[in-house]
Amino acid sequence: MPEGLAVLKWDDELGPVVTSKIPKGLKVGLDPTTSMRVYGIATLGETEEAQKPGFSSLSFDKFKLAVYYGGLNMHLKGLPSMVFLVLDSDEDPDVYKDALPEIATQIFLNADRKKYIKMVPKLYEQIARYTMMTPEQRQASILSDPIRRAILRTLMRDGTLQSTDLEQIIFEEVGKKIDVDLILRPLVKMGIVATGWIEGLSSEVIYLTRAIFILRRISQDTVRAVKSGSLPLEVVDSFLDSTKRYHRDYIAKLRRNLTDTVWTEAEELSKYLLDFEAYDILQILREGPQQTEHLPSLLEITKAKLRKKLKTMEKAGILVRVNDDDGKEHALLKSSPEVVTVYPEWLIQRTVDLYNKEEIHSRQAGHYLEILKKFHPSAVSATMMELE
């Protein structure tokens, strides 16, 4: 666990100024000489291109710093533009290469009205857990962010948009201008979007390369366990009946209104994937049914909190609890929320239609079709075969 976290902004008269820190008594790395050195390294270059948001690390005699700089825009506005973690001399800063940018982004998004100051203690607590996130949870964190959801929803409809249009989407979502690079960084890193410049266009272009959803799936391990005869018959019958009805209704809902259902589910289900206690329960039940009384020994959770989590997850349609004739309660996975990424094949025709309607620049359309061709599963498979 880091020794502390500090948020800094630039003052033209004073230089780097600490605006928030935890613990309150943190002094390591905050002396004027060190903070000026850190700011100097992060802000080399005078253009916005040279001062893009980015992660870096620094080593000193007795400590290390994991640093995230928010970019020239934040710096020039006099807003908090740097967040760093103070680490022991033997700790590896790269452990926080994914966690710190996400934590810093939440701070920068709430910088103009100083809302972030109250958020800092909780964000600091999340640092250690974030480093332990599974790839699925990191994908879910993308879908939990309303700004990124709005961007993805647009991209999954149209495939590509210019950076200026993206800025407008962000403005409509949060009511202020936010550095686009801050929002896109994890999407690019995960291979969900790509960016590039095209001759003749005044701003950078963003392309969707993988569509991302959270879908409810039937847990085959649960069904196999139920049909194996290891559970009481009354539990089996109750579970199969309720699950069959639930998934029939879920599929009908997807067919009626696919878009609204997908994005409503993304917002709702991402909460459970990012709730570490709920996620631990989900992971256990993915392996098969459990007697409720056995769960506390498998989890670092009190019985009272377990009951509360089970009740919430049952209400969300994730699990079901069934009592057998002996009064023993069994927890079974009703629908497993899983993050899914797919190749956006429908955007090939969509791009052609937008071009024919002159709603997209010809070079932009052509470049995106080339990208879709490059990322097509058949092309990827051929490349992998060549490498092998």
DRENKOLMI-611752 format. One record per residue (C-alpha): x, y, z; residue in one letter. Coordinates in steps of 0.5 Angstrom, whole numbers, padded with zeros to 4 digits, always signed. Layout:
N
XYZA ...
***
This chain:
388
+0000+0000+0000M +0003+0007-0002P +0005+0011+0004E +0001+0017+0001G -0003+0021-0004L -0002+0028-0006A -0006+0033-0011V -0002+0039-0014L -0003+0045-0018K +0001+0050-0021W +0001+0057-0018D +0005+0062-0023D +0008+0066-0016E +0009+0060-0012L +0010+0054-0016G +0007+0047-0015P +0002+0048-0009V -0001+0042-0005V -0009+0042-0006T -0010+0036-0002S -0007+0030+0001K -0007+0024+0005I -0005+0022+0010P -0006+0029+0013K +0001+0029+0016G +0004+0027+0009L +0011+0031+0008K +0015+0026+0004V +0016+0028-0003G +0012+0035-0002L +0018+0039+0000D +0019+0045-0006P +0025+0042-0009T +0022+0035-0010T +0015+0038-0012S +0019+0043-0017M +0023+0037-0020R +0017+0033-0021V +0013+0038-0024Y +0019+0040-0029G +0020+0033-0031I +0012+0032-0033A +0012+0039-0036T +0017+0039-0041L +0015+0042-0047G +0011+0048-0049E +0005+0045-0053T -0001+0041-0052E +0002+0036-0056E +0008+0035-0052A +0004+0036-0045Q -0001+0030-0046K -0003+0027-0040P +0001+0021-0038G +0004+0016-0032F +0011+0017-0030S +0016+0015-0024S +0021+0018-0020L +0026+0015-0016S +0030+0018-0010F +0034+0016-0004D +0029+0014+0001K +0023+0014-0003F +0019+0013-0010K +0014+0017-0013L +0008+0014-0018A +0006+0021-0022V +0000+0022-0027Y +0000+0029-0030Y -0006+0031-0033G -0004+0035-0039G -0003+0042-0041L -0010+0044-0041N -0011+0043-0033M -0004+0046-0032H -0006+0053-0035L -0013+0053-0032K -0010+0053-0025G -0013+0047-0024L -0010+0041-0020P -0006+0038-0026S -0002+0032-0022M -0003+0027-0017V +0002+0022-0014F +0003+0017-0010L +0009+0016-0005V +0012+0009-0005L +0017+0006-0001D +0024+0005-0004S +0023-0002-0005D +0016-0002-0008E +0015-0002-0016D +0011+0004-0019P +0009+0001-0025D +0004-0003-0020V +0000+0003-0020Y +0001+0004-0028K -0007+0003-0029D -0010+0005-0022A -0007+0012-0021L -0009+0014-0028P -0016+0012-0027E -0016+0015-0020I -0013+0022-0022A -0018+0022-0028T -0024+0022-0022Q -0020+0028-0019I -0019+0032-0025F -0027+0031-0027L -0029+0034-0021N -0023+0039-0020A -0027+0046-0022D -0031+0046-0016R -0026+0042-0011K -0031+0036-0010K -0025+0032-0011Y -0022+0034-0004I -0028+0030-0001K -0027+0024-0005M -0019+0024-0004V -0019+0019+0002P -0024+0014-0001K -0020+0014-0008L -0014+0013-0004Y -0017+0007-0001E -0019+0004-0007Q -0012+0004-0010I -0010-0002-0007A -0016-0006-0009R -0015-0003-0016Y -0009-0006-0017T -0012-0013-0016M -0018-0012-0021M -0019-0018-0026T -0019-0016-0033P -0026-0016-0033E -0027-0011-0028Q -0023-0006-0031R -0027-0007-0037Q -0033-0006-0033A -0030+0000-0030S -0030+0003-0037I -0038+0002-0037L -0039+0005-0030S -0037+0011-0033D -0043+0015-0036P -0038+0020-0040I -0035+0014-0043R -0042+0010-0044R -0044+0016-0048A -0038+0016-0052I -0039+0008-0053L -0046+0009-0055R -0045+0014-0060T -0039+0010-0063L -0043+0003-0063M -0048+0007-0067R -0044+0011-0072D -0037+0008-0071G -0033+0014-0072T -0033+0021-0070L -0028+0027-0070Q -0025+0030-0063S -0029+0036-0064T -0035+0032-0064D -0033+0028-0058L -0032+0034-0054E -0039+0036-0055Q -0041+0030-0053I -0037+0030-0046I -0040+0037-0045F -0047+0035-0046E -0046+0030-0041E -0042+0034-0035V -0043+0041-0037G -0036+0043-0038K -0030+0042-0042K -0026+0036-0041I -0019+0034-0044D -0021+0028-0049V -0014+0024-0048D -0016+0023-0040L -0023+0020-0042I -0020+0016-0048L -0014+0013-0045R -0016+0007-0042P -0021+0005-0048L -0015+0006-0053V -0010+0002-0048K -0016-0004-0048M -0016-0004-0056G -0024-0002-0056I -0022+0005-0060V -0016+0007-0064A -0015+0014-0066T -0011+0018-0071G -0010+0024-0076W -0013+0024-0083I -0011+0029-0088E -0016+0035-0089G -0019+0034-0083L -0018+0039-0077S -0018+0035-0071S -0016+0028-0069E -0021+0022-0071V -0023+0017-0066I -0025+0010-0069Y -0029+0004-0065L -0025-0003-0066T -0029-0007-0061R -0036-0006-0058A -0037-0008-0051I -0043-0010-0047F -0045-0013-0041I -0049-0019-0042L -0053-0024-0037R -0051-0031-0039R -0054-0038-0036I -0048-0041-0032S -0047-0048-0035Q -0043-0050-0029D -0049-0048-0025T -0054-0052-0029V -0049-0058-0029R -0049-0058-0022A -0057-0057-0021V -0058-0063-0026K -0052-0068-0023S -0057-0069-0017G -0053-0067-0012S -0058-0062-0010L -0065-0063-0007P -0070-0064-0012L -0075-0058-0009E -0069-0054-0010V -0067-0056-0017V -0075-0055-0019D -0075-0048-0016S -0069-0046-0019F -0070-0049-0027L -0077-0046-0027D -0075-0039-0025S -0069-0039-0029T -0072-0041-0035K -0078-0035-0034R -0072-0030-0033Y -0068-0031-0039H -0074-0032-0043R -0076-0025-0041D -0069-0022-0042Y -0068-0025-0049I -0075-0022-0050A -0073-0015-0047K -0067-0015-0052L -0071-0016-0058R -0076-0011-0056R -0071-0005-0055N -0063-0008-0056L -0060-0001-0055T -0064+0002-0049D -0063-0005-0045T -0056-0006-0047V -0054+0001-0044W -0059+0000-0038T -0056-0006-0036E -0048-0004-0037A -0050+0002-0032E -0053-0003-0027E -0049-0009-0028L -0042-0006-0028S -0044-0004-0020K -0044-0011-0018Y -0038-0013-0022L -0034-0007-0019L -0037-0008-0012D -0031-0013-0009F -0035-0017-0004E -0041-0018-0009A -0036-0020-0015Y -0033-0025-0010D -0040-0028-0009I -0041-0028-0016L -0034-0031-0017Q -0036-0037-0012I -0043-0038-0015L -0040-0038-0022R -0037-0045-0020E -0043-0048-0018G -0049-0047-0012P -0047-0046-0005Q -0051-0047+0002Q -0051-0040+0004T -0048-0042+0011E -0042-0044+0008H -0041-0038+0004L -0038-0034+0010P -0032-0039+0011S -0030-0037+0003L -0031-0030+0004L -0028-0024+0008E -0035-0022+0010I -0039-0022+0016T -0046-0026+0016K -0050-0019+0016A -0046-0016+0011K -0047-0023+0007L -0054-0023+0008R -0055-0016+0005K -0051-0017-0001K -0055-0023-0003L -0061-0020-0002K -0059-0014-0007T -0056-0019-0012M -0062-0023-0012E -0066-0017-0013K -0062-0015-0019A -0063-0022-0022G -0056-0025-0021I -0058-0030-0016L -0063-0034-0013V -0064-0037-0006R -0068-0043-0005V -0070-0047+0002N -0070-0054+0001D -0075-0059+0006D -0070-0059+0011D -0070-0051+0012G -0063-0050+0009K -0062-0044+0004E -0058-0045-0002H -0055-0040-0007A -0055-0041-0014L -0053-0036-0020L -0059-0034-0024K -0056-0030-0029S -0048-0029-0030S -0047-0022-0032P -0040-0022-0036E -0037-0017-0040V -0037-0019-0047V -0033-0015-0053T -0035-0017-0060V -0032-0014-0067Y -0037-0009-0070P -0039-0012-0076E -0045-0008-0077W -0041-0002-0078L -0038-0004-0084I -0045-0002-0088Q -0047+0003-0083R -0040+0007-0085T -0042+0006-0093V -0049+0009-0091D -0046+0015-0088L -0041+0016-0093Y -0047+0016-0099N -0051+0021-0095K -0045+0025-0094E -0046+0025-0087E -0038+0023-0086I -0032+0026-0089H -0030+0021-0095S -0023+0020-0092R -0025+0019-0085Q -0030+0013-0088A -0025+0010-0092G -0020+0010-0087H -0025+0007-0082Y -0026+0001-0087L -0019+0000-0087E -0019+0000-0080I -0025-0005-0079L -0021-0009-0085K -0015-0010-0081K -0019-0012-0074F -0023-0017-0078H -0023-0023-0074P -0020-0027-0080S -0015-0022-0081A -0013-0022-0074V -0013-0030-0075S -0008-0030-0081A -0003-0025-0078T -0003-0030-0072M -0002-0036-0076M +0004-0032-0080E +0007-0031-0073L +0007-0038-0071E 
***
